[in-house]
Amino acid sequence: MRCMRHHAPSHPAGDPHALSPAELLRYGRHLVLPEVGLEGQMKLKGSSVLVVGAGGLGSPLALYLAAAGVGRIGLVDFDAVDESNLQRQILYGTGDVGRMKLEAARARLADLNPEVKLELHPAALDSTNALDLVGLYDVIADGTDNFPTRYLVNDACTLLGKPNVYGSIFRFEGQVSVFDARVGPCYRCLYPAPPPPGLVPSCAEGGVLGVLPGVIGVLQGIEVIKLLLGLGEPLIGRLLVFDALAARFRELKLRRDPDCALCGERRSIFALIDYESFCGLKPHEQAVAMAQQVEISALELRRRLGRGEVLLVDVRESHEVRIARIEGAMHIPLGALPGRSGELDRDREIVLHCHHGIRSLRAVDLLRRSGFAKLLSLRGGIEAWSRDVDPNVPRY
């Protein structure tokens, strides 16, 4: 599929005076490329991109789009910078810990290229605001890490006729594609339905190689710029998969699904939907209420351990236990729990813990289905124990 020039925004190229002397100097390496030149640089200056998520993928993506001279860049995020982000989210430094990501990103990107207009959207993208935000930009770049938002971005882009530059990462593998239902498949053509909740661990649970988001985010940046300039062969109808351990790329051909509910011949989706429900996730308020019923704080756990009232079970993996552990905890990895539940006393109150309190809630649910009744989960996991009880326990 050769150069999709109709994707490039139709902005006038203008004349040399439309770029300031400082811009001519800044973008000199673009201007000497015949495929870009003055006209191409003016296209970039007149273009706009919405980056959804200012994390591992959004960091290199935003940096390179700003450096390239994309005239207007929107960033959507609502998180603060955490120390654990610094391993891969290169927009931020140690001094940014605790700041809102968008404020830290504004400072870094403005320093990188003050010619670019930055538009910050400090909110979660959802069904109430997605169409309004997506409609403001030429190209959308999805740097999110959860299925509800991926489907939301895809649906909003498809409904509005916008290209969606998709990227995802997990452990040592990443994926990149361009979904544009006007000329090819959409994300739903590849994944008609989301995986069952909890089947695919998050990066916080499963980990991610710190440099991997750089590779995938830069590839997303290349695709965005190709679309804006109308150059080359965009990854429409192709999924590029990168295996970092093997240092190998492979390409999968994608086809539009004629039965796709969003872009197929007999489509059934004509508006944004409830993506939390679609992905099988309980409403936030209900999930919080259920968690509160079975959670115990680190301070309360310390009190009850001191009295010998509970059995503490660590459901993390063995390599995590070597990093940090709570003294006296019994170790049964979550995956081994079904086969080893017989080692636990059903008559005793059991507190399960993991890293952040997510896997331990799954362990509670699993043991409940096996007939256990006296179960609690440590809220915030060993992270909360280190922060609130014993700072000698390393955080990771």
C-alpha positions as CSV (number, residue, x, y, z in Angstrom):
1,M,0.0,0.0,0.0
2,R,1.9,3.0,-1.3
3,C,2.0,6.5,0.0
4,M,-1.5,7.4,1.5
5,R,-1.2,11.0,0.6
6,H,-4.9,11.7,1.4
7,H,-4.0,11.3,5.1
8,A,-1.8,14.4,5.1
9,P,-3.7,17.4,6.4
10,S,-4.4,19.9,3.7
11,H,-2.5,22.9,5.0
12,P,-1.0,25.4,2.6
13,A,2.8,25.1,2.3
14,G,3.3,28.8,2.4
15,D,6.6,30.5,1.6
16,P,10.0,30.6,3.3
17,H,9.0,33.5,5.4
18,A,6.3,31.3,7.1
19,L,9.3,29.6,8.9
20,S,11.3,32.0,11.1
21,P,15.1,32.1,10.7
22,A,15.3,30.1,13.9
23,E,13.0,27.5,12.5
24,L,14.9,27.2,9.3
25,L,18.0,26.5,11.3
26,R,16.3,24.1,13.7
27,Y,14.7,22.0,11.0
28,G,17.6,22.2,8.5
29,R,18.1,18.4,8.4
30,H,14.5,18.1,7.4
31,L,14.7,20.8,4.8
32,V,17.5,19.2,2.9
33,L,15.5,15.9,2.5
34,P,13.8,16.2,-0.9
35,E,10.9,14.1,0.5
36,V,10.3,16.7,3.2
37,G,11.8,20.0,2.3
38,L,10.2,23.4,3.0
39,E,6.7,22.2,1.9
40,G,6.9,19.2,4.2
41,Q,8.1,21.2,7.2
42,M,5.2,23.6,6.7
43,K,2.8,20.6,6.7
44,L,4.2,19.5,10.0
45,K,3.9,23.0,11.4
46,G,0.3,23.2,10.3
47,S,-0.6,19.7,11.7
48,S,-1.9,18.5,15.0
49,V,-1.5,15.3,16.9
50,L,-3.3,14.0,20.0
51,V,-1.1,11.8,22.2
52,V,-3.3,9.7,24.5
53,G,-1.2,8.8,27.6
54,A,2.0,10.5,28.7
55,G,3.7,7.4,29.9
56,G,6.2,4.9,28.5
57,L,5.0,5.2,24.9
58,G,3.9,8.8,25.1
59,S,7.2,10.0,26.3
60,P,9.4,9.3,23.3
61,L,6.5,9.9,21.0
62,A,5.9,13.4,22.4
63,L,9.6,14.2,22.4
64,Y,10.1,13.3,18.8
65,L,6.9,15.0,17.5
66,A,7.9,18.2,19.3
67,A,11.5,18.0,18.0
68,A,10.1,17.4,14.4
69,G,8.1,20.5,14.6
70,V,4.5,19.3,14.7
71,G,2.7,22.5,15.2
72,R,0.1,21.5,17.8
73,I,0.5,18.6,20.2
74,G,-2.3,17.6,22.6
75,L,-1.4,15.4,25.6
76,V,-4.1,13.5,27.6
77,D,-3.1,12.2,31.0
78,F,-4.2,12.5,34.7
79,D,-1.4,10.8,36.6
80,A,1.5,12.2,38.7
81,V,5.1,11.2,38.2
82,D,6.2,8.2,40.4
83,E,9.7,7.0,41.0
84,S,8.8,3.7,39.3
85,N,8.1,5.6,36.1
86,L,11.6,6.8,35.6
87,Q,12.9,3.5,34.4
88,R,11.1,4.0,31.1
89,Q,9.2,7.3,30.9
90,I,12.0,9.6,29.6
91,L,9.9,12.7,29.6
92,Y,10.5,13.0,33.4
93,G,13.4,13.3,35.8
94,T,14.0,12.7,39.5
95,G,13.0,16.2,40.3
96,D,9.6,15.7,38.7
97,V,8.5,12.9,41.1
98,G,5.2,14.0,42.7
99,R,4.4,16.5,39.9
100,M,1.5,16.0,37.6
101,K,2.9,14.4,34.4
102,L,1.4,17.0,32.1
103,E,3.0,19.9,33.9
104,A,6.4,18.2,33.9
105,A,5.9,17.3,30.2
106,R,5.0,20.9,29.4
107,A,8.3,22.1,30.8
108,R,10.4,19.5,29.1
109,L,8.7,19.9,25.7
110,A,8.7,23.7,25.8
111,D,12.4,23.6,26.4
112,L,12.9,21.1,23.6
113,N,11.0,23.2,21.1
114,P,9.3,26.5,22.1
115,E,7.9,26.8,18.6
116,V,5.4,24.0,19.2
117,K,2.0,24.7,20.8
118,L,1.2,22.3,23.6
119,E,-2.3,21.6,24.7
120,L,-2.8,19.8,28.0
121,H,-5.9,17.7,28.7
122,P,-5.6,16.7,32.4
123,A,-8.4,14.1,32.5
124,A,-9.1,10.5,31.8
125,L,-10.3,10.0,28.2
126,D,-13.8,8.5,28.4
127,S,-17.0,8.3,26.4
128,T,-18.1,11.8,27.5
129,N,-15.0,13.7,26.2
130,A,-13.4,11.4,23.6
131,L,-15.2,12.6,20.5
132,D,-14.7,16.3,21.4
133,L,-10.9,15.8,21.9
134,V,-10.3,13.4,19.0
135,G,-12.1,15.8,16.7
136,L,-9.6,18.6,17.4
137,Y,-6.6,16.8,15.9
138,D,-5.4,15.4,12.6
139,V,-3.8,12.2,13.9
140,I,-4.4,10.3,17.1
141,A,-1.5,8.3,18.8
142,D,-2.6,5.7,21.3
143,G,0.0,5.2,24.1
144,T,-2.4,3.7,26.7
145,D,-2.0,0.6,28.7
146,N,-5.5,-0.7,29.2
147,F,-8.1,-2.3,27.0
148,P,-11.1,0.0,27.7
149,T,-9.2,3.0,26.5
150,R,-7.8,1.2,23.5
151,Y,-11.3,0.3,22.3
152,L,-12.4,3.9,23.2
153,V,-9.7,5.5,21.1
154,N,-10.3,3.1,18.2
155,D,-14.1,3.7,18.2
156,A,-13.7,7.5,18.5
157,C,-11.2,7.6,15.6
158,T,-13.4,5.3,13.4
159,L,-16.5,7.3,14.0
160,L,-14.7,10.6,13.2
161,G,-12.6,9.2,10.3
162,K,-9.2,9.8,12.0
163,P,-6.1,7.6,11.8
164,N,-5.2,5.8,15.0
165,V,-1.5,5.1,15.4
166,Y,-1.5,2.2,17.9
167,G,1.3,0.9,20.1
168,S,1.4,-1.6,23.0
169,I,4.2,-3.1,25.1
170,F,4.5,-6.0,27.6
171,R,7.6,-7.5,29.1
172,F,10.0,-7.9,26.1
173,E,7.5,-7.5,23.2
174,G,5.8,-4.6,21.5
175,Q,3.3,-4.0,18.7
176,V,2.7,-1.1,16.3
177,S,0.0,-0.6,13.7
178,V,-2.1,2.1,12.1
179,F,-5.8,1.6,12.2
180,D,-7.9,3.7,9.7
181,A,-11.3,2.2,8.8
182,R,-11.5,4.5,5.8
183,V,-8.9,2.5,4.0
184,G,-8.2,-0.6,6.1
185,P,-9.1,-2.5,9.3
186,C,-9.8,-1.0,12.7
187,Y,-8.6,-2.3,16.1
188,R,-11.8,-4.3,16.5
189,C,-11.1,-6.2,13.3
190,L,-8.0,-7.5,15.0
191,Y,-9.5,-7.9,18.5
192,P,-13.3,-8.2,18.2
193,A,-13.5,-8.8,21.9
194,P,-11.2,-8.0,24.9
195,P,-9.6,-10.7,26.9
196,P,-11.2,-11.8,30.1
197,P,-10.4,-9.4,33.0
198,G,-7.2,-10.4,34.7
199,L,-6.0,-12.7,32.0
200,V,-3.4,-10.2,30.7
201,P,-1.3,-8.7,33.5
202,S,-0.5,-5.0,33.5
203,C,3.1,-3.8,33.1
204,A,3.1,-3.1,36.8
205,E,2.4,-6.7,37.5
206,G,4.2,-8.4,34.6
207,G,7.0,-5.9,34.1
208,V,8.5,-4.3,31.0
209,L,12.0,-3.8,29.7
210,G,12.7,-0.1,30.2
211,V,14.1,0.6,26.7
212,L,11.2,-1.2,24.9
213,P,8.7,1.7,25.1
214,G,11.5,3.8,23.4
215,V,11.5,1.5,20.4
216,I,7.8,1.2,20.1
217,G,7.1,4.9,20.8
218,V,9.6,6.0,18.2
219,L,8.0,3.7,15.6
220,Q,4.7,5.3,16.4
221,G,6.3,8.7,15.9
222,I,7.6,7.6,12.5
223,E,4.1,6.5,11.5
224,V,2.6,9.7,12.7
225,I,5.0,11.8,10.7
226,K,4.6,9.7,7.6
227,L,0.8,10.2,7.8
228,L,1.2,14.0,8.3
229,L,3.6,14.2,5.3
230,G,1.9,11.6,3.1
231,L,5.1,9.7,2.8
232,G,6.0,6.1,2.5
233,E,3.9,3.0,3.3
234,P,2.0,3.4,6.6
235,L,1.3,0.4,8.7
236,I,-2.3,0.2,7.6
237,G,-3.3,-3.4,7.3
238,R,-0.1,-4.5,9.0
239,L,0.8,-5.3,12.6
240,L,4.5,-4.9,13.3
241,V,5.7,-7.1,16.2
242,F,9.0,-6.6,17.9
243,D,10.7,-9.2,20.1
244,A,13.4,-7.4,22.0
245,L,15.1,-10.6,23.3
246,A,15.5,-12.0,19.8
247,A,16.1,-8.5,18.2
248,R,13.6,-9.5,15.6
249,F,10.7,-7.9,13.8
250,R,7.9,-9.8,12.2
251,E,4.9,-8.5,10.3
252,L,1.4,-9.8,10.3
253,K,-1.1,-8.9,7.6
254,L,-4.4,-7.6,8.8
255,R,-7.7,-7.5,6.9
256,R,-10.9,-5.6,7.5
257,D,-13.4,-7.9,9.1
258,P,-16.7,-7.8,7.1
259,D,-18.5,-8.7,10.4
260,C,-16.8,-6.0,12.5
261,A,-19.4,-4.4,14.7
262,L,-17.8,-0.9,14.1
263,C,-16.6,-0.8,10.5
264,G,-18.1,-4.0,8.9
265,E,-20.9,-4.4,6.4
266,R,-23.5,-4.9,9.1
267,R,-22.2,-2.6,11.8
268,S,-24.0,-2.4,15.1
269,I,-22.0,0.3,16.8
270,F,-22.8,3.9,15.9
271,A,-21.8,5.7,19.1
272,L,-19.4,5.4,22.0
273,I,-20.3,2.7,24.5
274,D,-19.6,1.8,28.1
275,Y,-16.0,0.5,27.7
276,E,-15.6,-0.7,31.3
277,S,-18.6,-2.9,31.0
278,F,-17.6,-4.0,27.4
279,C,-14.2,-5.2,28.8
280,G,-15.9,-7.0,31.7
281,L,-14.8,-4.6,34.4
282,K,-17.1,-3.7,37.2
283,P,-18.1,-0.1,37.6
284,H,-15.5,1.8,39.6
285,E,-17.6,2.4,42.6
286,Q,-18.7,-1.2,42.9
287,A,-15.2,-2.5,42.5
288,V,-13.9,-0.1,45.2
289,A,-16.7,-1.1,47.6
290,M,-16.0,-4.8,47.1
291,A,-12.3,-4.3,47.6
292,Q,-12.9,-2.4,50.8
293,Q,-14.8,-5.3,52.2
294,V,-11.8,-7.7,52.0
295,E,-8.9,-5.3,52.3
296,I,-6.8,-4.7,55.4
297,S,-4.4,-1.8,55.9
298,A,-0.7,-2.3,56.5
299,L,-1.0,-0.8,60.0
300,E,-3.9,-3.1,60.9
301,L,-2.0,-6.1,59.6
302,R,1.0,-5.2,61.8
303,R,-1.2,-5.1,64.8
304,R,-2.9,-8.5,64.0
305,L,0.4,-10.2,63.1
306,G,1.8,-9.1,66.5
307,R,-1.1,-10.8,68.2
308,G,-0.7,-14.0,66.0
309,E,-4.3,-13.6,64.7
310,V,-3.6,-14.1,61.0
311,L,-1.6,-16.2,58.5
312,L,0.2,-14.0,56.0
313,V,0.6,-15.5,52.5
314,D,2.7,-13.9,49.8
315,V,1.4,-14.6,46.3
316,R,4.2,-12.8,44.3
317,E,6.7,-14.6,42.1
318,S,9.9,-16.1,43.6
319,H,12.2,-13.5,42.0
320,E,10.1,-10.7,43.6
321,V,10.5,-12.4,47.0
322,R,14.2,-12.2,46.6
323,I,13.9,-8.4,46.2
324,A,11.8,-7.8,49.3
325,R,9.7,-9.8,51.7
326,I,7.7,-9.4,54.9
327,E,9.2,-11.5,57.7
328,G,7.1,-14.6,58.5
329,A,5.0,-14.6,55.4
330,M,4.3,-18.0,53.7
331,H,5.1,-17.9,50.0
332,I,2.8,-19.5,47.4
333,P,2.9,-17.8,44.0
334,L,-0.5,-17.0,42.6
335,G,-0.2,-19.4,39.7
336,A,0.5,-22.3,42.2
337,L,-2.3,-21.4,44.6
338,P,-5.0,-23.7,43.2
339,G,-2.7,-26.7,43.6
340,R,-1.4,-25.7,47.0
341,S,-4.5,-24.5,48.7
342,G,-4.5,-27.7,50.8
343,E,-1.5,-26.3,52.6
344,L,-3.6,-23.5,54.1
345,D,-5.8,-23.8,57.2
346,R,-9.4,-23.1,56.3
347,D,-10.3,-22.3,59.9
348,R,-7.7,-19.6,60.2
349,E,-8.0,-16.0,59.0
350,I,-5.7,-15.6,56.0
351,V,-4.2,-12.3,54.7
352,L,-2.8,-12.4,51.1
353,H,-0.4,-9.9,49.8
354,C,1.4,-9.1,46.6
355,H,3.3,-6.1,45.2
356,H,0.5,-3.5,44.9
357,G,-2.6,-5.4,46.1
358,I,-4.0,-6.4,42.7
359,R,-2.9,-10.1,42.5
360,S,-3.9,-10.6,46.2
361,L,-7.5,-9.6,45.4
362,R,-7.5,-12.2,42.6
363,A,-6.1,-14.7,45.1
364,V,-9.0,-13.9,47.5
365,D,-11.5,-14.6,44.7
366,L,-9.7,-17.8,43.8
367,L,-9.7,-19.2,47.3
368,R,-13.3,-18.1,47.9
369,R,-14.3,-20.3,45.0
370,S,-12.4,-23.1,46.6
371,G,-14.4,-22.8,49.8
372,F,-12.3,-20.5,51.9
373,A,-14.2,-18.0,53.9
374,K,-11.8,-16.1,56.2
375,L,-9.8,-14.1,53.7
376,L,-8.3,-10.6,53.5
377,S,-6.0,-8.7,51.1
378,L,-3.3,-6.3,52.1
379,R,-4.3,-2.9,50.6
380,G,-1.4,-1.6,48.6
381,G,0.6,-4.7,49.0
382,I,4.2,-4.9,50.2
383,E,4.6,-1.4,48.8
384,A,2.2,-0.1,51.5
385,W,4.0,-2.2,54.1
386,S,7.3,-0.6,53.3
387,R,5.8,2.9,53.2
388,D,3.7,2.7,56.3
389,V,5.2,0.0,58.6
390,D,8.8,-1.0,57.8
391,P,10.9,1.3,55.5
392,N,13.7,-1.3,55.7
393,V,11.7,-3.4,53.3
394,P,12.9,-2.3,49.8
395,R,10.5,-0.8,47.4
396,Y,10.6,-1.7,43.8
